Amino acid sequence: MKHGFTLTEMLVALALTAIAIAIISEGVRQTIGFQEQLQSVRETRETRTATLEAVRARLEQLVPAERTDANDETGILFVGQPRRIVFLSADPGYPSAAGVYEYTLVLTGGDDEDVDAPEPPQLILIRRSLTDLSDFGRTSDDARRWTLPLSEPLVFGYAGPDSPPAAAWHDAVSYPSLVTLSADEGEAPALTVRLPRIRQETGGDPANGEAIQ
């Protein structure tokens, strides 16, 4: 004579099934969470790489130039500060028209900013066409601006062929040979760019706005 499952057996089976489902669900949840973390890390690395390469591409196309001020003193067109750098760079023609542009790179974020709520780490890239060297470094309404995210606050660093690394570049006669982007002092730079070598002989008239290469 055949007998069906007792109530106790049914309850035990249901309890075991519930436990198995809970274990499987937790495993699936952890797997999904792990994959999301990996994706976030991958996206952060890709974004950081793209931002650093944007800096490298512009600095490697630096165009050396100088101008004479009202006091008849000649200086290079280069501003090197810990969180801001201004220089001339040659664009190949895509997506904009080919030519020489003024680039300003500004780094935001960090605890040293004099604000109640510091901005997230970002690189602000500003580009504008420069037809008169006397306008170098001045603010302009016709400049284009891009904001690129950073995973951590960074600062610029500068070094010459015979000078140690420094947080700013004060030499008005010669360009630095290296520009770095670092997260903190003592750590390896996140990016090191060797600037184009500047020839000693000059050609062109800086007063007329011609770049010296």
Short mmCIF file of the C-alpha atoms (twelve columns), coordinates in Angstrom:
data_MODEL
# 
_entry.id   MODEL 
# 
loop_
_atom_site.group_PDB 
_atom_site.id 
_atom_site.type_symbol 
_atom_site.label_atom_id 
_atom_site.label_alt_id 
_atom_site.label_comp_id 
_atom_site.label_asym_id 
_atom_site.label_seq_id 
_atom_site.Cartn_x 
_atom_site.Cartn_y 
_atom_site.Cartn_z 
_atom_site.pdbx_PDB_model_num 
ATOM 1   C CA . MET A 1   0.000  0.000  0.000   1 
ATOM 2   C CA . LYS A 2   1.456  3.357  -1.060  1 
ATOM 3   C CA . HIS A 3   1.641  6.242  1.363   1 
ATOM 4   C CA . GLY A 4   2.091  9.997  0.513   1 
ATOM 5   C CA . PHE A 5   4.462  12.424 2.145   1 
ATOM 6   C CA . THR A 6   3.677  13.348 5.684   1 
ATOM 7   C CA . LEU A 7   3.236  16.974 6.695   1 
ATOM 8   C CA . THR A 8   6.542  16.884 8.526   1 
ATOM 9   C CA . GLU A 9   8.354  15.625 5.443   1 
ATOM 10  C CA . MET A 10  6.754  18.342 3.327   1 
ATOM 11  C CA . LEU A 11  7.795  21.050 5.794   1 
ATOM 12  C CA . VAL A 12  11.355 19.718 5.911   1 
ATOM 13  C CA . ALA A 13  11.523 19.661 2.096   1 
ATOM 14  C CA . LEU A 14  10.204 23.210 1.868   1 
ATOM 15  C CA . ALA A 15  12.701 24.376 4.485   1 
ATOM 16  C CA . LEU A 16  15.609 22.760 2.642   1 
ATOM 17  C CA . THR A 17  14.423 24.266 -0.651  1 
ATOM 18  C CA . ALA A 18  14.191 27.729 0.932   1 
ATOM 19  C CA . ILE A 19  17.708 27.392 2.340   1 
ATOM 20  C CA . ALA A 20  19.072 26.287 -1.041  1 
ATOM 21  C CA . ILE A 21  17.368 29.209 -2.803  1 
ATOM 22  C CA . ALA A 22  18.759 31.645 -0.226  1 
ATOM 23  C CA . ILE A 23  22.295 30.304 -0.682  1 
ATOM 24  C CA . ILE A 24  22.048 30.479 -4.477  1 
ATOM 25  C CA . SER A 25  20.551 33.981 -4.362  1 
ATOM 26  C CA . GLU A 26  23.327 35.233 -2.099  1 
ATOM 27  C CA . GLY A 27  25.931 33.757 -4.421  1 
ATOM 28  C CA . VAL A 28  24.323 35.418 -7.439  1 
ATOM 29  C CA . ARG A 29  24.106 38.730 -5.586  1 
ATOM 30  C CA . GLN A 30  27.772 38.614 -4.613  1 
ATOM 31  C CA . THR A 31  28.780 37.698 -8.154  1 
ATOM 32  C CA . ILE A 32  26.823 40.615 -9.607  1 
ATOM 33  C CA . GLY A 33  28.289 42.975 -7.008  1 
ATOM 34  C CA . PHE A 34  31.818 41.786 -7.783  1 
ATOM 35  C CA . GLN A 35  31.259 42.273 -11.513 1 
ATOM 36  C CA . GLU A 36  29.943 45.795 -10.895 1 
ATOM 37  C CA . GLN A 37  33.029 46.616 -8.840  1 
ATOM 38  C CA . LEU A 38  35.284 45.325 -11.593 1 
ATOM 39  C CA . GLN A 39  33.395 47.380 -14.162 1 
ATOM 40  C CA . SER A 40  33.695 50.494 -11.985 1 
ATOM 41  C CA . VAL A 41  37.444 49.972 -11.561 1 
ATOM 42  C CA . ARG A 42  37.837 49.373 -15.307 1 
ATOM 43  C CA . GLU A 43  35.901 52.529 -16.174 1 
ATOM 44  C CA . THR A 44  37.916 54.570 -13.655 1 
ATOM 45  C CA . ARG A 45  41.183 53.349 -15.152 1 
ATOM 46  C CA . GLU A 46  40.017 54.021 -18.690 1 
ATOM 47  C CA . THR A 47  38.871 57.528 -17.766 1 
ATOM 48  C CA . ARG A 48  42.140 58.275 -15.998 1 
ATOM 49  C CA . THR A 49  44.138 56.979 -18.953 1 
ATOM 50  C CA . ALA A 50  42.133 59.063 -21.419 1 
ATOM 51  C CA . THR A 51  42.590 62.200 -19.313 1 
ATOM 52  C CA . LEU A 52  46.332 61.714 -18.944 1 
ATOM 53  C CA . GLU A 53  46.739 60.987 -22.636 1 
ATOM 54  C CA . ALA A 54  44.885 64.200 -23.464 1 
ATOM 55  C CA . VAL A 55  47.464 66.090 -21.412 1 
ATOM 56  C CA . ARG A 56  50.342 64.207 -23.026 1 
ATOM 57  C CA . ALA A 57  49.072 64.829 -26.561 1 
ATOM 58  C CA . ARG A 58  48.899 68.574 -26.038 1 
ATOM 59  C CA . LEU A 59  52.245 68.953 -24.253 1 
ATOM 60  C CA . GLU A 60  54.101 66.847 -26.811 1 
ATOM 61  C CA . GLN A 61  52.932 69.303 -29.497 1 
ATOM 62  C CA . LEU A 62  54.125 72.357 -27.539 1 
ATOM 63  C CA . VAL A 63  55.140 75.270 -29.773 1 
ATOM 64  C CA . PRO A 64  57.905 77.414 -28.259 1 
ATOM 65  C CA . ALA A 65  57.436 81.151 -28.619 1 
ATOM 66  C CA . GLU A 66  58.437 84.351 -26.878 1 
ATOM 67  C CA . ARG A 67  57.306 87.953 -26.774 1 
ATOM 68  C CA . THR A 68  58.711 91.314 -25.734 1 
ATOM 69  C CA . ASP A 69  56.776 93.307 -23.135 1 
ATOM 70  C CA . ALA A 70  56.451 97.047 -22.637 1 
ATOM 71  C CA . ASN A 71  59.730 97.103 -20.682 1 
ATOM 72  C CA . ASP A 72  61.561 95.602 -23.672 1 
ATOM 73  C CA . GLU A 73  62.059 92.331 -21.776 1 
ATOM 74  C CA . THR A 74  61.664 89.071 -23.666 1 
ATOM 75  C CA . GLY A 75  60.040 86.065 -22.062 1 
ATOM 76  C CA . ILE A 76  58.763 82.667 -23.118 1 
ATOM 77  C CA . LEU A 77  55.051 81.978 -23.505 1 
ATOM 78  C CA . PHE A 78  54.696 79.434 -20.763 1 
ATOM 79  C CA . VAL A 79  53.017 79.508 -17.363 1 
ATOM 80  C CA . GLY A 80  53.792 76.621 -15.039 1 
ATOM 81  C CA . GLN A 81  52.003 76.449 -11.697 1 
ATOM 82  C CA . PRO A 82  51.070 73.497 -9.448  1 
ATOM 83  C CA . ARG A 83  47.448 73.456 -10.630 1 
ATOM 84  C CA . ARG A 84  47.591 75.499 -13.817 1 
ATOM 85  C CA . ILE A 85  49.666 75.421 -16.956 1 
ATOM 86  C CA . VAL A 86  49.358 77.655 -20.046 1 
ATOM 87  C CA . PHE A 87  51.245 77.083 -23.298 1 
ATOM 88  C CA . LEU A 88  50.966 77.056 -27.084 1 
ATOM 89  C CA . SER A 89  50.311 73.772 -28.856 1 
ATOM 90  C CA . ALA A 90  49.897 72.728 -32.479 1 
ATOM 91  C CA . ASP A 91  46.661 70.973 -33.414 1 
ATOM 92  C CA . PRO A 92  46.828 68.602 -36.397 1 
ATOM 93  C CA . GLY A 93  43.465 69.651 -37.766 1 
ATOM 94  C CA . TYR A 94  40.933 67.279 -36.226 1 
ATOM 95  C CA . PRO A 95  38.326 67.988 -34.978 1 
ATOM 96  C CA . SER A 96  39.268 71.670 -35.182 1 
ATOM 97  C CA . ALA A 97  41.120 73.559 -37.883 1 
ATOM 98  C CA . ALA A 98  44.858 72.972 -37.973 1 
ATOM 99  C CA . GLY A 99  46.921 75.660 -36.322 1 
ATOM 100 C CA . VAL A 100 48.521 76.875 -33.114 1 
ATOM 101 C CA . TYR A 101 46.253 77.249 -30.102 1 
ATOM 102 C CA . GLU A 102 46.669 78.477 -26.567 1 
ATOM 103 C CA . TYR A 103 45.950 75.711 -24.070 1 
ATOM 104 C CA . THR A 104 45.187 76.173 -20.398 1 
ATOM 105 C CA . LEU A 105 45.047 73.098 -18.178 1 
ATOM 106 C CA . VAL A 106 43.539 73.565 -14.730 1 
ATOM 107 C CA . LEU A 107 43.442 70.905 -12.007 1 
ATOM 108 C CA . THR A 108 40.692 70.970 -9.401  1 
ATOM 109 C CA . GLY A 109 40.128 68.996 -6.221  1 
ATOM 110 C CA . GLY A 110 42.302 68.508 -3.181  1 
ATOM 111 C CA . ASP A 111 42.342 69.641 0.422   1 
ATOM 112 C CA . ASP A 112 44.318 72.811 -0.202  1 
ATOM 113 C CA . GLU A 113 41.507 74.570 -2.025  1 
ATOM 114 C CA . ASP A 114 40.113 77.501 -0.081  1 
ATOM 115 C CA . VAL A 115 36.484 76.422 -0.304  1 
ATOM 116 C CA . ASP A 116 34.044 74.795 2.080   1 
ATOM 117 C CA . ALA A 117 33.206 71.959 -0.319  1 
ATOM 118 C CA . PRO A 118 36.139 71.151 -2.633  1 
ATOM 119 C CA . GLU A 119 35.267 70.218 -6.189  1 
ATOM 120 C CA . PRO A 120 35.771 66.627 -7.303  1 
ATOM 121 C CA . PRO A 121 39.136 66.001 -8.959  1 
ATOM 122 C CA . GLN A 122 38.925 67.198 -12.544 1 
ATOM 123 C CA . LEU A 123 41.074 68.443 -15.375 1 
ATOM 124 C CA . ILE A 124 39.636 71.508 -17.075 1 
ATOM 125 C CA . LEU A 125 41.070 71.896 -20.574 1 
ATOM 126 C CA . ILE A 126 40.617 75.300 -22.198 1 
ATOM 127 C CA . ARG A 127 41.599 75.985 -25.810 1 
ATOM 128 C CA . ARG A 128 41.430 79.143 -27.875 1 
ATOM 129 C CA . SER A 129 42.897 80.406 -31.112 1 
ATOM 130 C CA . LEU A 130 45.665 82.932 -30.516 1 
ATOM 131 C CA . THR A 131 46.435 85.409 -33.293 1 
ATOM 132 C CA . ASP A 132 48.268 87.999 -31.184 1 
ATOM 133 C CA . LEU A 133 50.943 86.879 -28.723 1 
ATOM 134 C CA . SER A 134 50.224 89.911 -26.546 1 
ATOM 135 C CA . ASP A 135 46.942 88.222 -25.593 1 
ATOM 136 C CA . PHE A 136 48.697 85.152 -24.202 1 
ATOM 137 C CA . GLY A 137 47.402 84.160 -20.777 1 
ATOM 138 C CA . ARG A 138 44.402 86.479 -20.838 1 
ATOM 139 C CA . THR A 139 40.847 85.298 -20.293 1 
ATOM 140 C CA . SER A 140 38.621 85.150 -23.337 1 
ATOM 141 C CA . ASP A 141 34.958 84.474 -24.051 1 
ATOM 142 C CA . ASP A 142 35.664 82.614 -27.298 1 
ATOM 143 C CA . ALA A 143 37.597 79.773 -25.658 1 
ATOM 144 C CA . ARG A 144 36.325 76.198 -25.769 1 
ATOM 145 C CA . ARG A 145 36.283 74.195 -22.568 1 
ATOM 146 C CA . TRP A 146 36.267 70.499 -21.713 1 
ATOM 147 C CA . THR A 147 36.043 68.917 -18.263 1 
ATOM 148 C CA . LEU A 148 37.680 65.530 -17.778 1 
ATOM 149 C CA . PRO A 149 37.262 63.570 -14.526 1 
ATOM 150 C CA . LEU A 150 40.186 62.374 -12.424 1 
ATOM 151 C CA . SER A 151 40.210 59.536 -9.913  1 
ATOM 152 C CA . GLU A 152 42.329 61.567 -7.462  1 
ATOM 153 C CA . PRO A 153 43.676 65.108 -7.078  1 
ATOM 154 C CA . LEU A 154 46.827 65.730 -9.129  1 
ATOM 155 C CA . VAL A 155 49.390 68.529 -9.346  1 
ATOM 156 C CA . PHE A 156 51.824 69.571 -12.041 1 
ATOM 157 C CA . GLY A 157 55.565 69.428 -11.583 1 
ATOM 158 C CA . TYR A 158 58.413 70.818 -13.672 1 
ATOM 159 C CA . ALA A 159 62.097 70.088 -14.198 1 
ATOM 160 C CA . GLY A 160 64.806 71.451 -16.449 1 
ATOM 161 C CA . PRO A 161 67.816 69.621 -17.846 1 
ATOM 162 C CA . ASP A 162 69.994 70.995 -15.024 1 
ATOM 163 C CA . SER A 163 67.409 71.750 -12.363 1 
ATOM 164 C CA . PRO A 164 65.666 69.475 -9.839  1 
ATOM 165 C CA . PRO A 165 61.875 68.920 -9.905  1 
ATOM 166 C CA . ALA A 166 59.866 71.885 -8.669  1 
ATOM 167 C CA . ALA A 167 56.203 72.709 -8.093  1 
ATOM 168 C CA . ALA A 168 56.318 75.741 -10.407 1 
ATOM 169 C CA . TRP A 169 58.365 76.999 -13.338 1 
ATOM 170 C CA . HIS A 170 59.788 80.508 -12.846 1 
ATOM 171 C CA . ASP A 171 62.353 80.581 -15.654 1 
ATOM 172 C CA . ALA A 172 61.295 83.233 -18.184 1 
ATOM 173 C CA . VAL A 173 64.076 82.385 -20.647 1 
ATOM 174 C CA . SER A 174 63.908 78.616 -21.169 1 
ATOM 175 C CA . TYR A 175 61.204 75.972 -21.141 1 
ATOM 176 C CA . PRO A 176 61.201 73.009 -18.757 1 
ATOM 177 C CA . SER A 177 62.336 69.737 -20.226 1 
ATOM 178 C CA . LEU A 178 59.863 67.643 -18.227 1 
ATOM 179 C CA . VAL A 179 56.307 68.159 -17.020 1 
ATOM 180 C CA . THR A 180 54.822 65.678 -14.575 1 
ATOM 181 C CA . LEU A 181 51.430 64.957 -13.079 1 
ATOM 182 C CA . SER A 182 51.606 63.492 -9.599  1 
ATOM 183 C CA . ALA A 183 49.127 62.555 -6.907  1 
ATOM 184 C CA . ASP A 184 51.425 63.433 -4.032  1 
ATOM 185 C CA . GLU A 185 55.023 64.273 -3.276  1 
ATOM 186 C CA . GLY A 186 57.201 61.216 -2.930  1 
ATOM 187 C CA . GLU A 187 55.030 59.045 -5.161  1 
ATOM 188 C CA . ALA A 188 55.859 58.071 -8.699  1 
ATOM 189 C CA . PRO A 189 54.302 60.518 -11.198 1 
ATOM 190 C CA . ALA A 190 51.078 59.421 -12.833 1 
ATOM 191 C CA . LEU A 191 52.356 61.015 -16.050 1 
ATOM 192 C CA . THR A 192 55.731 62.280 -17.244 1 
ATOM 193 C CA . VAL A 193 55.962 64.218 -20.505 1 
ATOM 194 C CA . ARG A 194 59.229 65.208 -22.122 1 
ATOM 195 C CA . LEU A 195 58.714 68.473 -23.935 1 
ATOM 196 C CA . PRO A 196 60.093 68.994 -27.447 1 
ATOM 197 C CA . ARG A 197 63.712 70.136 -27.487 1 
ATOM 198 C CA . ILE A 198 63.986 73.857 -28.129 1 
ATOM 199 C CA . ARG A 199 66.595 74.877 -30.682 1 
ATOM 200 C CA . GLN A 200 68.852 77.729 -29.642 1 
ATOM 201 C CA . GLU A 201 68.699 79.489 -32.989 1 
ATOM 202 C CA . THR A 202 65.547 81.513 -33.460 1 
ATOM 203 C CA . GLY A 203 63.589 82.432 -36.525 1 
ATOM 204 C CA . GLY A 204 60.762 84.870 -36.820 1 
ATOM 205 C CA . ASP A 205 59.884 88.081 -35.054 1 
ATOM 206 C CA . PRO A 206 58.164 87.557 -31.676 1 
ATOM 207 C CA . ALA A 207 56.861 91.112 -31.758 1 
ATOM 208 C CA . ASN A 208 54.860 90.229 -34.838 1 
ATOM 209 C CA . GLY A 209 53.378 87.172 -33.205 1 
ATOM 210 C CA . GLU A 210 55.460 84.526 -34.961 1 
ATOM 211 C CA . ALA A 211 56.291 81.383 -33.047 1 
ATOM 212 C CA . ILE A 212 59.923 80.421 -32.630 1 
ATOM 213 C CA . GLN A 213 60.583 76.756 -33.225 1 
# 
